[in-house]
Amino acid sequence: MTTPVALRAAKLAGQMDALCGWRQVAMGEERTRLGGDVRAAFEALENGDLVAGLHAMLTDRRLRALQKQVDALADRRAAGAAWEAERRRQLRREFAERIERSLTRGRASRG
C-alpha cells in the first residue's frame, strides 16, 4: 500500500521531469534560433554588407571629425588675420602720430 506522501512525492517527481523536459525543449529552440542568428551574421560578414556598412559609418565619423578640425583651423586663421589687420592699423596710426609729433617739435624748435 502506497502512502499519501509517497503518492505526492511521485506526482511531484513526474512534474519536475516534465518541467525539465520542457526547459530542455525551450533551450533547444533557443539554441536553434541563436544558431540561425549567428549564421545570418556570418553570412552578412561574408557578403560584406555588414562590413561595408560599418566601414561607411566609421568613415563618415572620421570625415566629420576632420571637417570640424578644418573648420576650427579656418576660424582660428580668420581670427588671426583680423587681429593682424587691426594690429597693422594700430601701428600705422601710432607711426603717423609719432611722425606728426616729430614734425611739430621740429617746427617748434626752428620757429
FIKOLZA-1660 file (N, C-alpha, C; in steps of 0.1 Angstrom, whole numbers, plus 5000, padded with zeros to 4 digits):
% residues 111
   i   px   py   pz ch aa at
   1 5008 4988 5000  A  M  N
   1 5000 5000 5000  A  M CA
   1 5009 5012 5000  A  M  C
   2 5005 5022 4991  A  T  N
   2 5013 5034 4990  A  T CA
   2 5007 5045 4999  A  T  C
   3 5016 5052 5006  A  T  N
   3 5011 5063 5015  A  T CA
   3 5008 5075 5006  A  T  C
   4 5000 5084 5012  A  P  N
   4 4997 5097 5005  A  P CA
   4 5010 5105 5003  A  P  C
   5 5019 5105 5012  A  V  N
   5 5031 5112 5010  A  V CA
   5 5039 5107 4998  A  V  C
   6 5040 5093 4997  A  A  N
   6 5047 5087 4986  A  A CA
   6 5040 5090 4973  A  A  C
   7 5027 5091 4973  A  L  N
   7 5020 5094 4961  A  L CA
   7 5022 5109 4956  A  L  C
   8 5022 5118 4966  A  R  N
   8 5025 5132 4963  A  R CA
   8 5040 5133 4958  A  R  C
   9 5049 5126 4965  A  A  N
   9 5063 5127 4960  A  A CA
   9 5065 5122 4946  A  A  C
  10 5058 5111 4943  A  A  N
  10 5059 5105 4929  A  A CA
  10 5053 5115 4919  A  A  C
  11 5041 5121 4923  A  K  N
  11 5035 5131 4914  A  K CA
  11 5044 5143 4912  A  K  C
  12 5050 5148 4923  A  L  N
  12 5059 5159 4922  A  L CA
  12 5071 5156 4913  A  L  C
  13 5077 5143 4915  A  A  N
  13 5088 5139 4907  A  A CA
  13 5084 5139 4892  A  A  C
  14 5072 5134 4889  A  G  N
  14 5067 5135 4875  A  G CA
  14 5066 5149 4869  A  G  C
  15 5061 5158 4878  A  Q  N
  15 5060 5172 4873  A  Q CA
  15 5074 5178 4871  A  Q  C
  16 5083 5175 4880  A  M  N
  16 5097 5180 4878  A  M CA
  16 5103 5175 4865  A  M  C
  17 5101 5162 4862  A  D  N
  17 5106 5156 4850  A  D CA
  17 5100 5163 4838  A  D  C
  18 5087 5166 4839  A  A  N
  18 5080 5173 4828  A  A CA
  18 5086 5187 4826  A  A  C
  19 5088 5194 4837  A  L  N
  19 5094 5207 4837  A  L CA
  19 5108 5207 4831  A  L  C
  20 5116 5197 4835  A  C  N
  20 5129 5196 4830  A  C CA
  20 5129 5194 4815  A  C  C
  21 5119 5185 4811  A  G  N
  21 5118 5182 4796  A  G CA
  21 5114 5195 4789  A  G  C
  22 5105 5202 4794  A  W  N
  22 5100 5215 4788  A  W CA
  22 5111 5225 4787  A  W  C
  23 5119 5226 4798  A  R  N
  23 5131 5235 4798  A  R CA
  23 5141 5231 4787  A  R  C
  24 5143 5218 4786  A  Q  N
  24 5153 5213 4776  A  Q CA
  24 5148 5216 4762  A  Q  C
  25 5135 5214 4759  A  V  N
  25 5129 5218 4746  A  V CA
  25 5131 5233 4744  A  V  C
  26 5128 5241 4754  A  A  N
  26 5129 5255 4752  A  A CA
  26 5143 5259 4749  A  A  C
  27 5153 5253 4756  A  M  N
  27 5167 5256 4754  A  M CA
  27 5171 5252 4740  A  M  C
  28 5166 5241 4736  A  G  N
  28 5169 5236 4722  A  G CA
  28 5164 5246 4712  A  G  C
  29 5152 5250 4714  A  E  N
  29 5146 5260 4704  A  E CA
  29 5154 5273 4704  A  E  C
  30 5158 5278 4716  A  E  N
  30 5166 5290 4717  A  E CA
  30 5180 5288 4711  A  E  C
  31 5186 5277 4712  A  R  N
  31 5199 5274 4706  A  R CA
  31 5197 5274 4691  A  R  C
  32 5186 5268 4686  A  T  N
  32 5184 5268 4672  A  T CA
  32 5182 5282 4666  A  T  C
  33 5174 5290 4674  A  R  N
  33 5172 5304 4669  A  R CA
  33 5185 5312 4669  A  R  C
  34 5193 5311 4680  A  L  N
  34 5206 5318 4681  A  L CA
  34 5215 5313 4670  A  L  C
  35 5215 5300 4668  A  G  N
  35 5223 5295 4657  A  G CA
  35 5220 5301 4644  A  G  C
  36 5207 5303 4641  A  G  N
  36 5203 5310 4629  A  G CA
  36 5208 5324 4628  A  G  C
  37 5207 5331 4640  A  D  N
  37 5211 5345 4641  A  D CA
  37 5226 5346 4638  A  D  C
  38 5234 5337 4644  A  V  N
  38 5248 5336 4642  A  V CA
  38 5252 5334 4628  A  V  C
  39 5245 5324 4622  A  R  N
  39 5247 5320 4608  A  R CA
  39 5244 5333 4599  A  R  C
  40 5233 5340 4602  A  A  N
  40 5230 5352 4594  A  A CA
  40 5240 5362 4596  A  A  C
  41 5246 5364 4608  A  A  N
  41 5256 5374 4610  A  A CA
  41 5269 5370 4602  A  A  C
  42 5273 5357 4602  A  F  N
  42 5284 5353 4594  A  F CA
  42 5282 5355 4579  A  F  C
  43 5270 5352 4575  A  E  N
  43 5267 5354 4560  A  E CA
  43 5268 5369 4557  A  E  C
  44 5263 5377 4566  A  A  N
  44 5264 5392 4563  A  A CA
  44 5279 5396 4562  A  A  C
  45 5287 5390 4571  A  L  N
  45 5301 5393 4571  A  L CA
  45 5307 5389 4558  A  L  C
  46 5303 5376 4554  A  E  N
  46 5309 5371 4541  A  E CA
  46 5305 5379 4529  A  E  C
  47 5292 5384 4529  A  N  N
  47 5287 5392 4518  A  N CA
  47 5293 5406 4518  A  N  C
  48 5298 5410 4529  A  G  N
  48 5304 5423 4530  A  G CA
  48 5294 5434 4533  A  G  C
  49 5282 5430 4534  A  D  N
  49 5271 5441 4537  A  D CA
  49 5274 5447 4550  A  D  C
  50 5276 5439 4561  A  L  N
  50 5278 5445 4574  A  L CA
  50 5291 5453 4575  A  L  C
  51 5301 5447 4569  A  V  N
  51 5314 5453 4570  A  V CA
  51 5314 5467 4562  A  V  C
  52 5307 5466 4550  A  A  N
  52 5306 5479 4543  A  A CA
  52 5299 5489 4550  A  A  C
  53 5288 5485 4557  A  G  N
  53 5280 5495 4565  A  G CA
  53 5288 5500 4577  A  G  C
  54 5295 5492 4584  A  L  N
  54 5304 5496 4595  A  L CA
  54 5315 5506 4590  A  L  C
  55 5321 5502 4578  A  H  N
  55 5332 5510 4573  A  H CA
  55 5326 5523 4569  A  H  C
  56 5315 5524 4562  A  A  N
  56 5309 5536 4558  A  A CA
  56 5306 5545 4571  A  A  C
  57 5301 5539 4581  A  M  N
  57 5297 5547 4593  A  M CA
  57 5310 5552 4600  A  M  C
  58 5320 5544 4601  A  L  N
  58 5333 5549 4607  A  L CA
  58 5340 5559 4598  A  L  C
  59 5339 5557 4585  A  T  N
  59 5345 5567 4576  A  T CA
  59 5337 5580 4577  A  T  C
  60 5324 5580 4578  A  D  N
  60 5316 5592 4579  A  D CA
  60 5320 5599 4592  A  D  C
  61 5321 5592 4603  A  R  N
  61 5325 5598 4616  A  R CA
  61 5339 5605 4615  A  R  C
  62 5348 5598 4609  A  R  N
  62 5362 5603 4607  A  R CA
  62 5362 5616 4599  A  R  C
  63 5354 5615 4588  A  L  N
  63 5353 5627 4579  A  L CA
  63 5347 5639 4586  A  L  C
  64 5337 5636 4594  A  R  N
  64 5330 5647 4602  A  R CA
  64 5340 5653 4612  A  R  C
  65 5348 5645 4618  A  A  N
  65 5358 5649 4628  A  A CA
  65 5368 5658 4621  A  A  C
  66 5373 5653 4609  A  L  N
  66 5383 5661 4602  A  L CA
  66 5377 5674 4597  A  L  C
  67 5364 5674 4593  A  Q  N
  67 5358 5687 4588  A  Q CA
  67 5357 5697 4600  A  Q  C
  68 5354 5692 4612  A  K  N
  68 5354 5700 4624  A  K CA
  68 5367 5706 4626  A  K  C
  69 5378 5698 4625  A  Q  N
  69 5392 5703 4627  A  Q CA
  69 5395 5714 4616  A  Q  C
  70 5391 5712 4604  A  V  N
  70 5394 5721 4593  A  V CA
  70 5386 5734 4596  A  V  C
  71 5374 5733 4600  A  D  N
  71 5366 5745 4603  A  D CA
  71 5372 5753 4615  A  D  C
  72 5376 5746 4625  A  A  N
  72 5383 5752 4637  A  A CA
  72 5395 5759 4632  A  A  C
  73 5403 5753 4624  A  L  N
  73 5415 5759 4619  A  L CA
  73 5412 5772 4611  A  L  C
  74 5402 5771 4602  A  A  N
  74 5398 5783 4594  A  A CA
  74 5393 5794 4603  A  A  C
  75 5386 5791 4614  A  D  N
  75 5381 5801 4623  A  D CA
  75 5393 5807 4630  A  D  C
  76 5403 5799 4634  A  R  N
  76 5415 5805 4641  A  R CA
  76 5423 5814 4631  A  R  C
  77 5424 5809 4618  A  R  N
  77 5431 5817 4609  A  R CA
  77 5424 5830 4606  A  R  C
  78 5411 5830 4605  A  A  N
  78 5403 5842 4603  A  A CA
  78 5405 5852 4615  A  A  C
  79 5404 5846 4627  A  A  N
  79 5406 5854 4639  A  A CA
  79 5420 5860 4639  A  A  C
  80 5430 5852 4635  A  G  N
  80 5444 5857 4635  A  G CA
  80 5446 5868 4624  A  G  C
  81 5439 5866 4613  A  A  N
  81 5441 5876 4602  A  A CA
  81 5434 5889 4606  A  A  C
  82 5423 5888 4613  A  A  N
  82 5416 5900 4618  A  A CA
  82 5424 5907 4628  A  A  C
  83 5431 5900 4637  A  W  N
  83 5439 5905 4647  A  W CA
  83 5451 5912 4641  A  W  C
  84 5457 5906 4631  A  E  N
  84 5469 5911 4624  A  E CA
  84 5465 5924 4617  A  E  C
  85 5453 5925 4610  A  A  N
  85 5449 5937 4603  A  A CA
  85 5447 5948 4613  A  A  C
  86 5441 5945 4624  A  E  N
  86 5438 5955 4634  A  E CA
  86 5452 5960 4640  A  E  C
  87 5461 5951 4642  A  R  N
  87 5474 5955 4647  A  R CA
  87 5482 5964 4638  A  R  C
  88 5481 5961 4625  A  R  N
  88 5487 5969 4614  A  R CA
  88 5481 5983 4614  A  R  C
  89 5468 5984 4615  A  R  N
  89 5461 5997 4616  A  R CA
  89 5466 6005 4628  A  R  C
  90 5467 5998 4639  A  Q  N
  90 5472 6005 4651  A  Q CA
  90 5487 6010 4650  A  Q  C
  91 5495 6002 4644  A  L  N
  91 5509 6005 4642  A  L CA
  91 5510 6017 4632  A  L  C
  92 5502 6017 4621  A  R  N
  92 5502 6028 4612  A  R CA
  92 5498 6041 4619  A  R  C
  93 5487 6040 4627  A  R  N
  93 5482 6052 4634  A  R CA
  93 5493 6057 4643  A  R  C
  94 5499 6048 4651  A  E  N
  94 5510 6052 4661  A  E CA
  94 5522 6058 4653  A  E  C
  95 5525 6052 4642  A  F  N
  95 5536 6057 4634  A  F CA
  95 5533 6071 4629  A  F  C
  96 5521 6073 4624  A  A  N
  96 5517 6086 4618  A  A CA
  96 5517 6096 4630  A  A  C
  97 5512 6092 4642  A  E  N
  97 5512 6102 4653  A  E CA
  97 5526 6106 4657  A  E  C
  98 5535 6096 4657  A  R  N
  98 5549 6099 4660  A  R CA
  98 5556 6108 4650  A  R  C
  99 5553 6106 4638  A  I  N
  99 5558 6115 4627  A  I CA
  99 5553 6129 4629  A  I  C
 100 5540 6129 4631  A  E  N
 100 5533 6143 4633  A  E CA
 100 5539 6150 4645  A  E  C
 101 5541 6143 4656  A  R  N
 101 5548 6149 4668  A  R CA
 101 5562 6153 4665  A  R  C
 102 5569 6145 4658  A  S  N
 102 5582 6148 4655  A  S CA
 102 5583 6160 4646  A  S  C
 103 5574 6161 4636  A  L  N
 103 5574 6173 4627  A  L CA
 103 5570 6186 4635  A  L  C
 104 5560 6184 4644  A  T  N
 104 5556 6195 4652  A  T CA
 104 5567 6200 4661  A  T  C
 105 5575 6191 4667  A  R  N
 105 5586 6195 4676  A  R CA
 105 5597 6202 4667  A  R  C
 106 5599 6197 4656  A  G  N
 106 5609 6203 4647  A  G CA
 106 5606 6217 4643  A  G  C
 107 5593 6219 4640  A  R  N
 107 5589 6233 4636  A  R CA
 107 5590 6242 4648  A  R  C
 108 5586 6237 4660  A  A  N
 108 5586 6245 4672  A  A CA
 108 5600 6249 4676  A  A  C
 109 5610 6240 4674  A  S  N
 109 5624 6243 4677  A  S CA
 109 5630 6253 4667  A  S  C
 110 5626 6253 4655  A  R  N
 110 5631 6262 4645  A  R CA
 110 5624 6276 4646  A  R  C
 111 5613 6275 4650  A  G  N
 111 5605 6287 4650  A  G CA
 111 5606 6298 4657  A  G  C
% end
